[in-house]
Every structure is written in structure tokens, then in C-alpha cells.
Amino acid sequence: MNYILFDGDVRDDLLPFTFTRSVADLRIGILTIREKWEKYLGVTTTTLTEEYLSEKFPMVELDHNIFINAAFCPTQKLVETIEFLQPNQGVKIGDDILAFYSTLDQEEVDFDSYDWIYHEEDVLKISHTWDLFQKNDRAIREDFMLITEDRISQEIPTTVQVLGKENIFIEEGAVLNFCTLNATKGPIYIGKNAEIMEGSVIRGPFALGDHAQVKLATKIYGATTVGPHCRVGGEVSNSVLFAYSNKGHDGFLGNSVLGEWCNIGADSNNSNLKNNYGTVKLWNYPKGQMIDTQLQFCGLMMGDHSKCGINTMFNTGTVVGVCANVFGAGFPDNYIPNFTWGGITDKEKYLPEKAFETAKIVMSRRNEEFTDLEKDILLAVFDQTEEWL
């Protein structure tokens, strides 16, 4: 069967992260949503997303296809239901369309003619940006079970202080010595060739991706995900870093999400709790205004290729778009548009040519190429959102 993951109606609520990727390629837990589905289904999936993203995330449509709403994370029971779908059948959870069977000879999909199966299981759904950290505890636990089932961890080095050894899994090539791992509150997963440096103290649930690095004397609270090739230091709590992003120095990052190729300057901090202990408001792109998250703890949302200078102070509930370079004294605004240079006083447009020069240098340091395709995607984002600057 051919499986296609589609963005669904939550895509715009997941900006700025979906400016540069499909919903399926968001990371929560250990894996991206796509990686979860492919591991359960045992096949490669393709994507129905925005046109300007379709070259990087293409769709392959065959004679028979099952479309899956990428905002939902898989379970074994859900996958079994989807695998047995027949033409003109679909799966709903409440009013949400989760999956439907389509054939290439259908001129259009008439959902009124479909036979709907209502799935009653509690399935993890990503509807808002803050769900990525708010629901990360559950996602790490589910991914840990999925990835480690019937597998044997590498030995924990004798220099490592451990609590809850049975909840720790270390992949081949990982390096860790003279650190403390406490997995009594949730599992700890250490990816291939990852490194935890001396003096670090980590409490689960925690996921460290392949080739990622925890620097000297870092303090990490669950539920936190440090994606592949990321580097973290200082203090981190209940945050998600997608891949290739750095928060390598002292400073606090809490209840936050960083996309790819972000960099947090030394001694930078974000607030994750208001002084009056009220609920946090966060910028919503489709509404064009701040909305109430109903959360007491909510920190920083930073899109791909964005940076901040040293000693930057982010207020509670700050959204930074794509390709922004934030610096200056004081607190930046709670909403910083794409391609902003400055962000505190004397803000100006960060011209794509300048932003791309930086992206090329940053990616080359990790032996990655800033391709014409990446450039075209970011140019499309700039063109779509230039009026917001």
C-alpha cells in the first residue's frame, strides 16, 4: 500500500516550524512524526504539503493510496485499523479525519460518500506549537518503547552515576563518562555517536539524538529532546530541539522549541513563567494576534536558521520566525517576524542574500550544503511574509 502523510488543517497553527517543513517532519519525542509512521508501517511515506515545499517533501500517488493526517502520532492499534481500510473507507477521531483510502481513478474525494470508522483510542495529536514540548513526555515514552523493544542497550560506563538503569538505552558509539543519569521519572535514550560530557546531570524523560552533544556540567530536566547533531549546555527544561541547533553555553532554556540551524548566544535566557503566574499568550500566525495558550509555563518558539546574540533575554511566550537575527540590550518583542535583523531597537529587514551567506557558513561547519532547494524554500517564505516586516 502507498501511504501519504498530509498536513491537515493545523498546519498554519504550527508556524513558524511549518514554514520550512511539512507537519510530518516535526520532531516530538525521539523521532519525527514521519519516522514514527514509517517505523510502524514498515514502508517509506511521501507527503502532501504546501506547493513551495513539495520538491523537498514530494508526493508519490499510485493507483491505491491511504492518506494519513500527519498531525496524529501512530499507535499499534491505530496502524492496524488503517492497514485494513478498503476503498471509500476512512478513519475519524471525533470530527477529525485521521486517514482515508483513495484511488487514482477518483475524480475527487467525496467524503460524504465515505464509510467512516470511528477510532476511540486516545491518540497523540499535535495541534499547536506548544504541544511539541507540552506533550513531549508522552511522546518520549512511546518512542522509547517503539525503538528499544527486543533490543539490548550498550553497557553503561562504570563512571556514570545511574538511577533507574532499566529505563536507559544507549546506542552504539555513544560516549558518556562521569555524568549522572536519573531515569526513575522517565526513560533516557542516548543516540548513536552522541556524547554526554563530564559533570552533566540529566533527569528523564530525555532523548539525545544521533551525533548530538551535551556539554560540560549541563543540567537537563525532563521532558527534553535534543535532536540529531544538536549541542546543549547550561540549564534546559522540557524543551525540544529539532536538529543541528545549538544552545552550547550557560543560560536557561525552558518550555521551548527550537527548529533547525538555530543558535542561542552565551548566557541567553528565556522566561517560561509570568511574574503574576497567569497563563501565557503566544503569537498565532493565522489569527495575526496573541492567543491564550492556557499554559502557565511557555517559553520560546524559534524557527529555522534564527539566531540570538549573547545575553539575550526572551520574555515569556516569545515567537521568533525564520531567518531572524536577534540582538541588542533589553527584551525583544514577543513576536519577531521572519527575516528580522535586530529585534529590540532599530529593527530592519534581514535581506535574504545576507541571511543565506550566514546559512551557508553555518551548514558548512557541519559538513552540510546550503542547497539551491533550501534557498528556494526560504525565498518563498520571505516573499510570502515580507509585508509583516
C-alpha positions in Angstrom: 0.0 0.0 0.0 1.1 3.6 -0.7 0.9 5.9 2.3 0.8 9.7 2.0 1.1 12.0 5.0 -0.9 15.2 4.6 -0.6 18.5 6.6 -4.2 18.9 7.6 -5.9 22.0 8.9 -3.5 22.6 11.8 -0.5 23.5 9.5 -0.8 27.2 9.9 -1.1 26.9 13.7 2.2 25.2 13.7 4.1 28.1 12.1 7.0 29.1 12.3 8.1 25.5 12.2 6.0 24.5 9.2 7.3 27.4 7.1 10.2 25.1 6.2 8.9 21.6 6.6 5.8 19.5 6.4 3.8 18.7 9.5 5.1 15.1 9.2 8.6 16.3 9.7 8.1 17.9 13.1 10.1 16.3 15.9 8.4 15.3 19.1 9.7 12.6 21.4 12.7 10.8 19.9 11.5 10.7 16.3 9.9 12.9 13.8 6.2 12.2 13.2 7.2 10.7 9.8 9.8 8.5 11.3 7.2 7.1 13.8 4.7 6.3 11.0 7.3 4.7 8.8 8.6 2.5 11.7 5.1 1.3 12.5 4.1 0.8 8.8 7.4 -0.7 7.7 7.4 1.4 4.5 8.5 4.8 3.2 5.9 7.5 3.1 5.5 10.6 0.9 3.9 14.0 1.6 1.0 16.3 0.6 2.1 19.7 1.7 2.4 23.3 0.5 3.4 23.7 -3.1 6.7 25.5 -2.4 7.8 22.7 -0.1 6.7 19.9 -2.5 10.1 19.4 -4.1 11.8 18.7 -0.8 8.8 16.8 0.5 7.3 15.2 -2.6 4.1 13.2 -3.0 4.0 9.9 -4.9 0.5 8.9 -5.8 -0.2 5.4 -7.0 -3.4 3.5 -8.1 -4.3 2.9 -4.4 -3.3 5.3 -1.6 -4.0 5.8 2.0 -3.7 9.4 3.1 -2.9 9.9 6.8 -3.3 13.2 8.8 0.3 13.9 9.9 -0.9 15.9 13.0 -1.6 12.5 14.6 1.1 10.2 16.0 0.7 6.4 15.4 -0.2 3.6 17.8 -0.2 -0.1 17.0 -3.9 -0.3 17.3 -4.4 2.7 15.0 -2.0 1.4 12.4 -3.8 -1.9 12.3 -7.1 -0.1 11.7 -5.6 1.9 8.9 -3.9 -1.1 7.2 -7.3 -2.8 6.8 -9.0 0.1 5.2 -10.8 -0.5 1.9 -11.6 1.9 -1.0 -14.0 4.6 0.1 -13.4 4.0 3.8 -11.7 6.3 6.3 -10.9 6.7 10.0 -12.1 9.6 12.2 -11.3 10.6 15.7 -14.2 12.7 16.8 -14.7 15.2 13.9 -11.1 14.9 12.7 -10.3 12.9 9.6 -7.3 10.8 10.5 -7.0 8.6 7.4 -8.8 7.8 4.2 -8.4 5.3 1.3 -8.3 6.9 -2.2 -7.8 5.5 -5.7 -6.2 7.3 -8.6 -9.3 7.0 -10.8 -11.4 9.0 -8.3 -12.0 12.4 -9.9 -12.4 13.9 -6.5 -12.7 12.7 -2.9 -16.3 13.0 -1.8 -16.1 12.5 2.0 -19.9 12.4 2.2 -19.8 9.1 0.4 -17.2 7.5 2.7 -17.8 4.8 5.2 -16.2 6.1 8.4 -14.6 4.1 11.2 -14.6 6.0 14.5 -11.4 5.3 16.4 -12.0 5.6 20.1 -8.3 5.3 21.3 -6.6 8.3 22.9 -4.1 9.3 20.1 -1.4 11.9 20.5 -2.3 14.9 18.2 -0.1 18.0 17.6 -2.4 21.0 17.1 -0.3 23.9 18.4 3.4 24.7 18.6 3.4 24.4 22.4 2.1 20.8 22.1 5.6 19.9 20.9 7.0 20.4 24.5 3.8 20.0 26.4 3.2 16.5 25.0 6.9 15.6 24.8 6.8 13.5 28.0 4.3 11.1 26.5 6.0 11.1 23.1 9.4 10.2 24.5 7.9 7.3 26.5 6.1 5.9 23.4 9.1 6.3 21.1 11.4 4.7 23.7 9.2 1.6 23.8 9.0 1.5 20.0 12.7 1.9 19.4 14.1 -0.3 22.1 11.6 -3.3 22.0 13.5 -6.6 21.9 16.9 -4.7 21.7 19.8 -4.7 24.2 21.4 -1.4 25.2 25.2 -0.8 25.2 26.7 -1.1 28.6 26.5 1.9 30.9 30.1 3.0 31.7 31.2 2.4 35.3 32.0 6.1 35.8 28.3 7.1 35.2 26.1 7.5 38.3 22.7 5.9 37.5 19.2 5.6 38.9 16.6 3.5 37.0 19.2 1.6 34.9 16.4 -0.4 33.3 15.0 2.7 31.7 18.2 3.8 30.0 19.1 2.8 26.4 22.5 3.7 24.9 23.1 3.2 21.2 26.4 2.1 19.6 29.2 4.7 19.6 27.8 6.9 22.3 30.3 8.4 24.7 29.5 9.3 28.3 31.6 9.4 31.5 31.4 11.0 34.9 27.8 12.2 34.5 24.6 11.5 36.3 21.5 9.9 34.7 18.3 9.6 36.7 15.7 7.6 34.8 13.3 7.0 37.7 10.9 9.7 36.4 11.1 8.6 32.8 13.3 6.9 30.2 16.6 8.2 28.9 17.6 7.4 25.3 21.2 8.2 24.0 21.6 8.0 20.2 24.4 6.7 18.1 27.7 8.5 18.4 26.2 11.0 20.8 28.2 12.4 23.7 27.4 13.5 27.3 30.4 15.3 28.8 31.6 15.2 32.4 29.7 16.7 35.2 26.3 16.7 33.4 23.2 15.9 35.4 20.2 14.6 33.4 16.7 13.6 34.6 14.3 11.7 32.2 12.3 11.6 30.2 15.2 12.6 27.9 16.2 11.9 24.3 19.6 12.7 22.8 19.7 12.2 19.1 22.5 10.7 16.9 25.7 12.7 16.9 24.3 15.2 19.5 26.3 16.6 22.3 25.6 17.6 25.9 28.4 19.9 27.0 30.3 20.0 30.4 28.3 20.3 33.6 24.9 20.7 31.8 21.7 20.4 33.8 18.7 18.9 31.9 15.2 18.3 33.3 12.6 16.1 31.5 10.8 16.0 29.3 13.5 17.2 26.9 14.5 16.2 23.4 17.9 17.2 21.9 17.7 16.2 18.3 20.4 14.9 16.0 23.6 16.9 15.7 22.4 19.5 18.3 24.6 20.8 21.1 23.4 21.9 24.5 24.8 23.4 27.7 23.7 25.3 30.7 20.2 24.6 32.0 17.5 23.1 29.9 14.0 22.1 30.9 11.1 20.5 29.0 12.3 21.7 25.6 12.6 20.3 22.1 15.5 21.0 19.7 14.8 19.6 16.2 18.3 19.1 14.7 21.6 20.9 14.1 20.7 23.6 16.6 23.0 24.9 19.4 22.4 26.2 22.9 26.0 25.4 23.8 26.6 27.8 26.8 25.3 28.8 30.2 21.8 30.2 30.3 18.3 28.8 30.7 16.0 27.4 28.0 12.7 26.1 29.3 9.3 25.0 27.8 10.6 25.9 24.4 11.1 24.6 20.9 14.0 25.4 18.5 13.8 24.4 14.9 16.9 23.5 12.8 20.1 25.6 12.5 19.3 27.8 15.4 21.9 29.3 17.7 21.3 30.6 21.2 24.1 33.0 22.3 26.1 32.6 25.5 24.3 33.5 28.7 21.0 34.0 27.0 17.8 33.1 28.9 14.1 32.8 28.3 11.3 33.3 30.8 8.8 30.5 30.9 6.7 31.8 33.8 5.0 35.2 34.1 5.6 37.3 37.2 1.9 37.1 38.0 1.8 33.4 37.4 -1.0 33.9 34.8 -1.5 31.9 31.6 0.9 32.7 28.7 -0.2 34.3 25.4 1.7 33.3 22.2 1.7 34.8 18.7 -0.7 32.9 16.3 0.1 33.3 12.6 -3.3 32.6 11.1 -5.1 34.9 13.6 -2.4 37.5 13.4 -2.5 38.2 17.1 -1.6 36.8 20.5 -3.7 33.9 21.8 -4.0 32.4 25.2 -2.2 29.0 25.4 -4.0 28.2 28.8 -0.5 27.2 29.9 1.3 28.6 33.0 4.7 27.6 31.6 5.6 28.6 28.0 8.9 29.9 26.7 10.5 30.4 23.3 9.4 29.2 19.8 12.2 29.8 17.3 12.0 29.0 13.6 14.8 27.6 11.4 18.0 29.5 10.8 17.4 32.0 13.5 20.0 33.2 16.0 20.3 35.4 19.1 23.3 37.3 20.4 24.9 36.8 23.8 23.0 37.8 26.9 19.7 37.9 25.0 16.6 37.9 27.3 13.4 36.5 25.9 10.1 37.2 27.6 7.6 34.5 28.4 5.8 33.3 25.3 8.1 34.7 22.6 7.9 33.6 18.9 10.9 34.2 16.6 10.3 33.4 12.9 12.6 32.0 10.3 16.0 33.5 9.5 15.9 36.2 12.2 19.0 37.6 13.9 18.1 38.9 17.3 20.4 41.1 19.3 20.6 44.3 21.5 20.0 45.3 25.1 16.7 44.8 26.8 13.8 42.4 26.0 12.9 41.8 22.3 9.2 41.9 21.3 7.1 38.8 22.0 6.8 38.3 18.2 9.7 38.7 15.8 8.8 38.2 12.1 10.8 36.2 9.6 14.0 37.8 8.3 14.3 40.4 11.1 17.6 42.0 11.9 17.9 43.3 15.4 14.6 42.7 17.2 14.9 45.2 20.1 15.7 48.6 18.8 16.3 49.8 15.2 14.8 46.6 13.7 15.3 46.2 10.0 14.8 43.7 7.2 17.4 40.9 7.1 17.9 40.7 3.4 17.8 37.1 2.1 21.3 37.4 0.5 22.8 38.3 3.8 20.8 35.6 5.6 21.9 33.0 3.0 25.6 33.9 3.4 25.3 33.0 7.1 23.3 29.8 6.5 25.9 28.6 4.0 28.7 29.2 6.5 26.8 27.6 9.4 25.8 24.5 7.5 29.3 24.0 6.0 30.7 23.8 9.6 28.6 20.6 10.0 29.6 19.3 6.5 26.2 20.1 5.2 25.4 22.0 2.0 23.1 25.0 1.7 21.5 23.8 -1.5 19.5 25.8 -4.1 16.4 23.9 -2.9 16.9 25.2 0.7 17.4 28.7 -0.8 14.3 28.5 -2.9 12.2 27.5 0.2 13.5 30.3 2.3 13.0 32.8 -0.6 9.3 31.6 -0.8 8.9 32.2 2.9 10.4 35.7 2.5 8.1 36.5 -0.4 5.0 35.3 1.4 5.8 37.2 4.6 7.8 40.3 3.7 4.8 42.5 4.3 4.9 41.5 8.0 8.3 43.2 8.5 
